[in-house]
Amino acid sequence: MSQSNINLPPYLKALAVLMLIVVLVFILIIGKSLLVPLFLAGLISILLTPMSDFFETKKISRVFSTVISLVSGLILFLGLMAFIVFQIASFSKDIGNVREKLNVYLAQIDQYILENFQIESGIGNGIDKHYLIDWIQSHGSSLAEFVFGTIGSLSIVILLPVFSFFFLLYRDHLTLFLAGLFPRHDKEKVKKEILILRKVVQSYVVGVLKVMVILAILNTSVLLGLGIKHAIFFGVFAAVLNIVPYLGPFIALILPVVFAFLTKDGLFYPIAIVVSFQLIQTIEANFLTPKIVGGNVNLNAFATFLGLLVGASIWGVVGMILIIPSLAVLREIFELTDATKPYALLLGEEKNNIESIKE
């Protein structure tokens, strides 16, 4: 008995795709408390898989190798958080000195406005110290809310290591399950494609971390050379924000430039920071990222920027972190069949699209 294929008109196909996107976004929003730790655990398990495999080659059981890998990752994360808290505490101690310099500039601006426009702006009175302390305290609570909002609720913090443990423990079992979802395809070929997808995400994240470390060293070296206080804080801050394409480097540049303007004499230091950071970003975009991260993602600028907006609107900062590797995986999945290759072309770089069309 032959099966008949149902051919839908193009507008119905477009409507079906639109409805699927709406339903998918709705599920992502409603299931945030469960899906966020699930996706993050998948990403963490992919990163820790090589470490777990290494311990297994040393005749350590799968359970113990998984526990050792998770504990090692947790220690590294806690050490990074302790470093960030220490740098922020050190930076906050110099707020009072910045206030004095800022009041001098405000007085000069107020004098200029009064002489040229005959307008009393009142900004020459400066910033009151108690007001500044109250502002820092209020925004400090906002910063705490931001950090906890990024990490999520206590349930997410608890679920994250649990999910990561099970993903690492049953990674071979999950591969067999995914291969079984495609009974008409060769299981070995499906396993190979799953391994490729895992390596794509792993290579991308590890490459981004390597670039981040190099940028932190370069940024910190430049700031130390210029004699900017808290150079480590500003350098690492700029390197971390580089994970957000396009907007991250611009936002990271503002803080050290303003701090140098308020703590140093003359415009040389702020201008030197702008020029140096721009040079570092040029090196990163044209050399570091292509050589280290390579072609593991191959997403075009529009898809990346739109994905960041969608990820931020759905899951906030976590969504912005997860959206890039997720789009990379989707692009690789779309490459598997001829019916979905146009979507891979839509997400991919223009050079790769032209080569695919010629083929």
Residue pairs with C-beta under 8 A, 6 or more apart in sequence:
8 16
25 314
27 35
28 35
28 314
28 315
29 314
32 314
32 315
33 152
33 153
33 155
33 156
34 159
36 152
36 156
36 315
36 318
37 152
37 156
37 159
37 160
37 163
38 159
38 163
39 322
39 326
40 160
40 163
40 318
40 322
41 159
41 160
41 161
41 162
41 163
41 164
41 167
42 163
42 167
43 201
43 205
43 322
43 325
44 73
44 160
44 164
44 167
45 164
45 167
45 168
45 171
46 198
46 201
46 202
46 205
47 73
47 202
47 205
47 206
48 69
48 70
48 72
48 73
48 164
48 168
49 168
49 171
49 198
49 202
50 202
51 65
51 68
51 69
51 72
52 62
52 65
52 66
52 68
52 69
52 168
53 65
55 64
55 65
55 68
55 69
56 62
56 65
60 68
62 169
63 169
66 165
66 168
66 169
67 165
69 168
70 161
70 164
70 165
70 168
74 161
83 236
84 236
87 230
87 232
87 233
87 236
88 233
90 230
90 233
91 230
91 233
92 136
94 229
94 230
94 263
95 132
95 136
96 129
97 263
98 259
98 262
98 263
99 126
99 127
99 129
99 132
101 262
101 263
102 126
102 127
102 262
103 126
103 127
105 262
106 123
106 124
106 125
106 126
106 127
107 124
107 126
109 121
109 123
109 124
110 120
110 121
110 122
110 123
110 124
111 124
113 119
113 121
114 120
114 121
149 316
150 316
150 317
150 318
151 157
152 318
167 174
175 191
175 194
175 195
178 190
178 194
179 187
179 190
179 191
179 194
180 187
182 190
193 332
193 336
196 332
197 329
197 332
197 333
200 296
200 297
200 325
200 328
200 329
200 332
201 325
201 328
201 329
203 293
203 294
203 296
204 293
204 296
204 297
204 324
204 325
204 328
205 325
207 289
207 292
207 293
207 294
207 296
208 243
208 293
210 292
211 242
211 284
211 288
211 289
211 292
211 293
212 239
212 240
212 242
212 243
213 239
214 284
214 288
214 292
215 235
215 238
215 239
215 242
215 280
215 284
215 288
216 235
216 236
216 238
216 239
216 240
217 235
218 235
218 280
218 283
219 234
219 235
219 236
219 238
219 239
219 277
219 280
220 231
220 232
220 234
220 235
220 236
221 235
222 235
222 273
222 276
222 277
222 280
223 231
223 234
223 235
223 256
223 273
224 231
226 260
226 269
226 272
226 273
226 276
227 264
227 269
228 234
228 256
228 259
228 260
228 263
228 264
228 269
228 273
229 259
229 263
230 259
234 255
234 256
234 259
237 252
237 255
238 249
238 252
238 253
238 256
238 277
239 252
240 252
241 248
241 249
241 251
241 252
242 248
242 249
242 252
242 284
243 321
244 251
244 308
244 320
245 301
245 304
245 305
245 308
246 301
246 305
247 308
249 277
249 281
252 277
253 273
253 274
253 277
256 273
256 277
257 270
257 273
257 274
258 270
260 269
260 270
260 273
261 267
261 269
261 270
264 270
296 328
297 324
297 325
297 327
297 328
297 331
298 328
298 331
298 348
298 349
298 352
299 307
299 324
299 327
299 328
299 331
299 347
299 348
299 349
300 347
300 348
300 349
300 350
303 327
303 346
303 347
304 324
304 327
307 323
307 324
307 327
308 320
308 323
308 324
310 319
310 323
311 319
311 320
311 321
311 322
311 323
312 319
312 320
313 319
315 322
327 347
330 343
330 347
331 343
331 344
331 347
331 348
332 344
333 340
334 340
334 341
334 343
334 344
334 347
335 341
335 344
341 356
344 356
345 353
345 356
345 357
348 356
